[in-house]
Amino acid sequence: METATDTQAQNNPFILKRSTPIAALNLTVEEYEHPDTGAVHLHLGCENSENVFMVALRTVPQDSTGVAHILEHTVLCGSERYPVRDPFFMMLRRSLNTFMNAFTSSDWTAYPFATQNTKDFSNLLSVYLDAVFFSRLDPLDFAQEGHRVEFEKDEVNGKDTLVFKGVVFNEMKGAMSSTSSILWDKLCYELFPTNTYHFNSGGDPEAIPDLSYQQLRDFYARHYHPSNAIFLTFGDIPAALHQRDFQELVLKRFSRSNESVEVTLEQLFLTPRVAEHDYAVDASEGLAKKTHHVMGWKLGESADLTAMLEAQVLSAVLMENSASPLMHYLETTELGSAPSPLCGVEESMREMVFCCGIEGSSPEVAAQFQQEVLGKLKEVADSGHRRRST
């Protein structure tokens, strides 16, 4: 016999953990938890008809095959309720949305959309939730979005040769042709030798063909589960209405997972590490003055808001403009032609990274560059920073 308590629990599957009004933004942040699965719902309630939804999942690849990136593409290629080709792109043309996309970062994958129409919101929510949690993951979609081999005529000898193709494969070939992308990838490779940031979450074109279809499915089963998910909503639709849809469309079919998905803290370095990596350059321009020198430091956890503020202030003092001491050195040193594109503090990962460098340099001045940068930092620490007069 069903009691009133049972009915209430069924109608209100989430438990309110805390509610915090933010007067400056004219909204209230509410945090809920779904006890049966452990899913988290963050609702930013406000009088705004622009309603936003996002589901985000921790994705922590342990190789550079691009599994999280390829999965982001593949899950949008058809699902249980929408077994058609590319329902996501069909909705792009038919929806009144003001924003639709999907993102893969170094340790998370997110699927957001926004619309001002309530019915459109309901339609998009149904498509998104079904795609994320009940994707078909068709092998042919994996071949299209991930990697496959095709015959291609060689323009030199006219013969057909086998070449790798794939949406993500081709995308990452373009992305990793950028020197700054290679520099950041190699810097993370060295700074984080034991956790997920050691790998290229987007996918290294040399490693992407090593990903198997079964590995993709295994990664999906482990990471795309409500226990590993955060639902975020914004706007004037009440949280309870969102939660009713979450429950009916997804959560009632799941129980809590025993899988633990997290990013481990990196080991501390007791001494500085030095590494050399190669990257492609235009040989017609010559190889002289093509070297980049980049130095990086781990600054602590980004969840520590005080530490993050300190890192931002430190970065601004040292590198905000040409009058800042470290930036002035990077711009005027004769060891290189210009500051590296990798300068400043990166706070999107679990541990923040501060880096600086120069481009247009030579390999033999690496030690001198390191010594001069450390000397400039010591000078600022010892005597403080006085802004130069203009």
Secondary structure, DSSP 8 states (H G I E B T S, - for coil): ---HHHHHHHH--SEEEEEEEEGGGTEEEEEEE-TTT--EEEEEE-S-S-EEEEEEEE---SSSS-HHHHHHHHTTS-BSS--SS-HHHHHHHH---SEE--EE-SSEEEEEEEES-HHHHHHHHHHHHHHHHSB---HHHHHHHT-EEEEEE-TTT--EEEEEE-HHHHHHHHHTTSHHHHHHHHHHHHH-SSSGGGS-TT--TTTGGG--HHHHHHHHHHHSSGGGEEEEEEESS-HHHHHHHHHHHTGGG----------------SS-----------GGG-STT-EEEEEEEEEEETT-HHHHHHHHHHHHHHHSSTTSHHHHHHHH-TT-SEE-S--EEE-SSSEEEEEEEEEEE-GGGHHHHHHHHHHHHHHHHHH-------
